[in-house]
């Protein structure tokens, strides 16, 4: 029965990841913490998220989905993930998470209620966003909610949203795994558990791609903002 629930959780998280390009760990982590410690399950989910993101970016595309501006964002995100990791011990994690969660909850609610807010995006906007997102990822392991809101502000379509998120996840997950390896959190058991989930991850990503193309832009935006709202509430209340 335990494995049934674990497979169900991972399947749902994989499907959401396949549709939107993000949300895998945000959906899978809270219920899996019932049976596993954070030190056990987080490296597994990072590996799974890396694999699912690779499946997404390797799927056939009919056009280029990551513009130079977003390539710049991802590059700055990678660099400042390292900065966030290096400064982690000097920060108050709980205070940062509380402030960021409240901020993203408000933005999500405004978006769902149809209250418009606009951000004038220049080339520097993408660089600053990359710095901010990378720093948050390295310091408090949060990138999904703010990146989702930034992509909606940039008015990307469903496929672009999914692809950009996947590339950002690949880069930051790789850096995180290097860090986990250095501190000894990557074990043989970690890789064995991740391997068990790979077929589910592949199937979820495959089905999610088809569903992504069938969902209207408005529904897609509301789904991703709703996931952002739930994840921010979880971070605030955890």
C-alpha positions in Angstrom: 0.0 0.0 0.0 2.9 2.3 0.8 4.3 1.9 -2.7 0.9 2.5 -4.3 0.7 6.0 -2.6 4.3 6.8 -3.5 3.7 5.9 -7.2 0.5 7.9 -7.3 2.2 11.0 -5.8 5.2 10.7 -8.2 2.8 10.1 -11.2 0.7 13.2 -10.4 3.9 15.4 -9.9 5.3 14.0 -13.2 2.2 14.9 -15.1 2.1 18.4 -13.8 5.8 18.8 -14.6 5.1 17.5 -18.1 2.3 20.0 -18.7 3.9 23.1 -17.1 7.6 22.4 -16.9 7.6 23.0 -13.1 5.9 21.9 -9.9 7.4 18.4 -9.6 9.1 18.8 -6.2 6.5 21.2 -4.9 3.8 18.6 -5.4 5.8 15.5 -4.5 7.8 16.7 -1.5 5.1 17.5 1.1 3.4 14.1 1.1 6.6 12.1 0.6 8.0 13.7 3.8 5.4 11.5 5.7 7.6 8.5 5.0 11.1 10.0 4.3 13.4 12.5 5.9 14.3 15.6 3.9 17.9 14.4 3.6 16.7 11.1 2.0 14.1 12.4 -0.4 15.2 15.8 -1.6 18.3 14.5 -3.5 16.0 11.9 -5.1 13.6 14.5 -6.2 16.4 16.7 -7.5 17.6 13.8 -9.6 14.0 13.0 -10.8 13.4 16.7 -11.7 16.7 16.8 -13.6 15.7 13.7 -15.6 12.1 15.0 -16.3 13.5 18.3 -17.4 16.0 16.6 -19.8 13.1 14.6 -21.3 11.2 17.8 -22.0 14.1 19.7 -23.6 15.1 16.6 -25.7 11.6 16.3 -27.2 11.2 17.5 -30.8 10.4 21.2 -31.2 9.1 23.0 -34.3 10.8 26.3 -33.3 13.3 27.8 -31.0 11.7 28.2 -27.6 14.4 29.8 -25.5 15.4 33.3 -26.7 18.7 35.0 -26.1 17.2 37.0 -23.3 16.1 33.9 -21.5 19.4 32.2 -22.2 21.0 35.2 -20.4 18.5 34.7 -17.5 19.5 31.1 -17.1 23.2 31.9 -17.2 22.9 34.5 -14.5 20.7 32.1 -12.6 23.5 29.5 -12.6 26.1 31.9 -11.5 24.1 33.3 -8.6 22.9 29.9 -7.5 26.6 29.4 -6.4 26.5 32.8 -4.7 23.3 31.8 -2.8 24.9 28.5 -1.7 28.1 30.3 -0.5 26.1 32.9 1.5 23.5 30.5 2.9 25.1 30.3 6.4 24.9 34.1 6.8 21.1 34.4 6.1 18.0 33.9 8.2 16.3 31.3 6.1 12.9 31.4 7.9 12.6 35.2 7.6 13.5 35.1 3.8 11.0 32.3 3.1 8.2 34.2 5.0 8.8 37.5 3.1 9.1 35.8 -0.3 6.0 33.6 0.3 3.8 36.5 1.3 5.0 38.5 -1.7 4.3 35.7 -4.2 0.9 34.8 -2.6 -0.2 38.4 -3.1 1.0 38.4 -6.7 -0.7 35.1 -7.4 -4.0 36.3 -5.9 -3.9 39.5 -7.9 -3.3 37.4 -11.1 -6.1 35.0 -10.4 -8.5 37.9 -9.6 -7.6 39.5 -12.9 -5.9 42.5 -11.3 -3.3 43.6 -13.8 0.3 44.5 -12.9 2.9 45.2 -15.5 6.7 45.1 -15.5 8.6 46.8 -18.2 11.2 44.3 -19.3 14.5 45.4 -20.7 17.6 43.3 -21.3 18.7 44.1 -17.8 15.4 42.9 -16.4 16.3 39.3 -17.5 19.8 39.6 -16.0 18.4 40.9 -12.7 15.7 38.3 -12.6 18.4 35.6 -13.2 20.5 36.9 -10.4 17.5 37.0 -8.1 16.2 33.6 -9.0 19.6 32.0 -8.8 20.3 33.5 -5.4 16.9 32.3 -4.1 17.6 28.8 -5.4 21.0 28.6 -3.8 20.0 30.2 -0.5 16.5 29.0 0.3 15.9 26.5 -2.6 13.0 28.5 -4.1 12.8 29.3 -7.8 9.4 28.0 -9.1 6.9 30.7 -7.9 9.0 33.7 -8.8 10.1 32.3 -12.2 6.5 31.4 -13.1 5.3 34.9 -12.3 8.2 36.5 -14.3 7.5 34.3 -17.3 3.8 35.4 -17.2 5.0 39.0 -17.1 7.1 38.3 -20.1 4.0 37.0 -21.9 5.6 33.7 -23.1 3.3 31.0 -24.5 2.6 27.6 -23.1 5.5 25.8 -24.9 8.0 28.6 -24.2 7.0 28.5 -20.5 7.6 24.8 -20.3 10.9 24.8 -22.1 12.4 27.8 -20.3 11.5 26.3 -16.9 13.0 23.0 -17.8 16.3 24.5 -18.9 16.5 26.6 -15.7 15.7 23.4 -13.7 18.5 21.5 -15.4 21.1 24.1 -14.7 20.2 24.7 -11.1 19.6 20.9 -10.4 23.1 20.1 -11.7 24.7 22.7 -9.4 22.6 21.5 -6.4 23.6 17.9 -7.1 27.3 18.8 -7.1 26.7 20.4 -3.7 24.9 17.4 -2.4 27.8 15.2 -3.5 30.3 17.4 -1.7 28.4 17.1 1.6 27.7 13.3 1.2 24.0 13.3 0.6 24.2 11.4 -2.7 24.3 7.7 -1.9 23.7 4.4 -3.8 20.2 4.3 -2.2 19.5 7.8 -3.7 20.2 6.6 -7.2 18.3 3.3 -6.8 15.2 5.1 -5.7 15.5 7.7 -8.6 15.9 4.8 -11.1 12.6 3.3 -9.9 10.8 6.5 -10.7 12.3 7.0 -14.2 9.5 5.1 -16.2 6.8 7.2 -14.4 8.7 10.4 -15.0 9.1 9.6 -18.7 5.4 8.7 -19.1 4.3 11.8 -17.2 6.5 14.1 -19.4 5.3 12.4 -22.6 1.5 12.8 -21.7 2.1 16.2 -20.3 3.5 17.5 -23.6 0.3 16.4 -25.4 -1.9 18.1 -22.8 0.2 21.2 -22.9 -0.7 21.7 -26.6 -4.4 21.3 -25.9 -4.7 23.7 -23.0 -5.8 27.3 -23.7 -3.2 30.0 -22.8 -5.6 31.4 -20.1 -6.2 28.0 -18.5 -2.5 27.3 -18.6 -1.7 30.6 -16.9 -4.3 30.0 -14.2 -3.0 26.4 -13.5 0.6 27.6 -13.2 -0.4 30.6 -11.0 -2.6 28.3 -8.8 0.4 25.9 -8.4 2.5 29.0 -7.4 -0.1 30.0 -4.9 -0.3 26.6 -3.3 3.5 26.2 -3.1 3.9 29.7 -1.6 1.2 28.8 1.1 3.0 25.6 1.8 6.3 27.4 2.2 4.7 30.0 4.5 2.9 27.4 6.7 5.5 24.6 6.8 
